[in-house]
Amino acid sequence: MRNNLWLICLGWLFTTTVSAQQPPTDSIYSFTLDEAIEFALENSYQSINARREVAKALKKKWETTADGLPQIDGVIDYQNQLKQPVTPLPGEFVGEEPGTFVPVIFGVKQQASATATLSQKIFDGSYLVGIEAAKSFLQYTDDVEEKTQLEVRKGVINAYGSVLVAQESVKIFRNNLIALEKNYLETKKIFENGLAEEEDVEQLQITFLQITNQLSNAERLEKIALQMFNLTIGITVNSNTVLSDTLEDLSMKNMDQSIITKPFIMENNIDYRLAYLLTEQTRLELKLEKSRALPKLTAFINYGTAAFDNDFVFLDSETPWFQSSILGASLNIPIFSSLRRSAKTQQAKIADEQAKTDFLRTQQEIELNYNTAINDFKFSIESYDIAKQNLALAERIEKKNQIKYSEGLATSFELRQAQLQLYSSQDEVLNAMLSIINNKAELETILNTPTTNK
């Protein structure tokens, strides 16, 4: 009974502990854009794995370093000669007739030994290159992590803006639908009283059904956009998330064009640094192939003990064990490889030249990407200004047509055209604001201006 009580208590404690470690599924998250970026840099799936890659690189560096440090190996051997080899000896050695042979067994049937060997590299060109390559690889991994953080930041900005656009679209469609429904019902009532054409009702009904369908689609897209945002920052897709910033505030904040006046320093670009490290890799590979022609010097010292007997007496304290120790050095000098080493060196040299050419091409691509990002950013601001003007015009045109239609001076078709033009202008303004946010993020990524804390 007491044992059962202990099991129940332990089970309750384990369940409570696990439940405490798991975040509640109904928790509500609230983020400004900056808070979302900070959260994603710490918790997104890409950021977590990027940090693990750095940790792996640190271990890899130590693995390479330890290869040139003292190594100690221990060997324990046991042999039991089930059928011992026989050696024939001339008969005259043991007093037999000349020309005859006597079978003799040398040695004992069983033996055991234990040996420990300390070895140390004195000189190995490939090891020195390996140390240099390990440092370069660690730097490469650090830069890959930084690139991941930049991409995560840009992804969060894009996802955040997409959610805000989806939410604004739903609001606009709902407001438009309310106005359309009012027009439709009023026109339908007038038609029923015989004071309007049936076509007027049908024209408004077409628009009403279209906007109803678009509203349903916008509501679904809003849900999907929010799930994409949750996935981007590293929480479950169905989490309850609230975005604190507004689309208009973010777009106004990102309209600051001072970033365009900042000098473009190519060396700060993360793709430039990664491409440069790739040229370092091929340079070290060439250096490694050249180092294979150098001699290698190693030293070692060992200490061992062994025992021999026809029976298994190695665990007895009376069994005599015989000690031995060797100190030595080995110098390996490459002399001739039938030009094999030369061929590999030439291959590495060609690969190094290819990497340098790719590096030049990468620099030109980065320059082009920068110029394109500048143009896209400027264009998005200009498009926003024009979209705002068009929206104001479309609102006035739609309002005038509403008045004309109510007074019988405009047809339902003309009203519908004015409404569709208004809806299109509203959509253009939303897309223009999102383009400003996204293009600013792209430009910041190329300039590597945001601070991403590792």
Disulfide bonds with the S-S distance in Angstrom:
none
